Amino acid sequence: MARIGHGNGLASRDSKEKLTDDGRGSDPETETQVDKYGFTGGAQQHRGQSAEEIPTEVLRQREAKWLEMLNSWDKWMAKKHKKVKERCQKGIPPSLRGRAWLYLTGGKGRREQNQGKFQALDNQPGDPKWVDIIERDLHRQFPFHEMFAARGGHGQQDLLRVLKAYTLHRPEEGYCQAQAPIAAVLLMHMPAEDAFWVLVQICEKYLPGYYSTGLEAIQLDGEILYALLRRVSPAAHRHLKKHKLEPILYMTEWFMCAFSRTLPWASVLRVWDMFLCEGVKIIFRVGLVLLRSMLGSQEKLKACQGLYETMELLRAIQPQYMQEAFLIIEIVVSEKDIEKEHHAQLRRWKETHGDLHCKSPPRMHGAKAIMAAEPPSRQDLRQRPTIVVESPLAPETDGKTADGAKENGKTKPEKQKTILAPSILVNPYLPPSDPSPLLKHMTIQESKESLSSAEHDTYL
């Protein structure tokens, strides 16, 4: 089976044509506008984006709470996991999202326990077959995001590094197109090495087998989603069954890309915050909310009398159903529900297809399960600044202490905290609302080749 993913990044067909019809763009001012997530040219507008505005004072309070958690991560996960989950549900502060994702996934521990491995993989040339395919996919990943707009820019270079490293880390698995948007989202929030280890954790713990040859795991999860839908929305289930609309036809991109190519960006980030904390049940829950919202009543089904109409409806989900506040509606889907259906579908698979060709590791249901399976040491969880620079505002010693006094004729060394004050650390986890200074020189005119692509992704 083959399916063509709809859309290229986050731009609609209309906006893409407007930007590329004359090779220069019809409205330079509009093109260079960048929203707080780093997207240019209003690329989010067609999705009815309406992000929840959080008062600055509340955001600062949340940041302080998250810093406290990250400083004692093992204790919080062991004794106050419910509170961690509640704070992920509210949304992780943008300034700390990358660091929080690294800790939630267990990527921090994996990185510390494998010091130098990413650099070693990065230095290898890689399998030419995979490198060639990855290079051809680079310009398709969020081409309206300033980080990836320029062909050959630092964003695309880092994306190539991360994906190539993964093919060397898992040569038996290689590369799957749906890994590229996952890695790109990670790179928007963290350095390449961290993005690599979080990608490893997502592929091995959260979505094992999703990116293997044959995509058996995603097919099994499609059947699980279909079975859960029968309980959540009988009307939607009957409609899909009536028109023989297989789950693999509508949920592949949703699940394999963790909704990063489907939802408005505020919703993507909110879903990822919860997904990386609570596991794959969040992906199932969002899928069920969308299906029930679009196909859950006879009145709604009047608009889609056949398979084609239903597919078109699911490719153009109404904006009100994709807002972050709507998507976190509680649909009770537990790890137990998923595992029960998983075993049922596995039995049916063996009856009809025989044994699985690719036996993936067991799925870990969220951050707590991952930490319990691979408990990191306190040393591994220590926070270390990635880049440290000396403050130009630091007081000159000239043989004096910071307060201008001498001590026994010798210069009293400055305290470490004076040099490493938080205000002078270059934050490697730049929030989306604060685009990197390295990106400010980039213009849309430098990126026309990337923006003008009309190719589509094929996941199956």
PyMOL commands that set and color helices and strands:
alter all, ss='L'
color gray80, all
select helices_A, chain A and resi 13-20+28-32+45-47+56-71+73-79+81-90+94-104+107-113+117-123+128-140+154-169+179-187+192-206+216-232+234-242+247-256+265-278+281-295+298-301+307-315+319-321+324-327+335-353+367-373+416-419+422-424+437-439+444-451
alter helices_A, ss='H'
color red, helices_A
deselect
rebuild
show_as cartoon
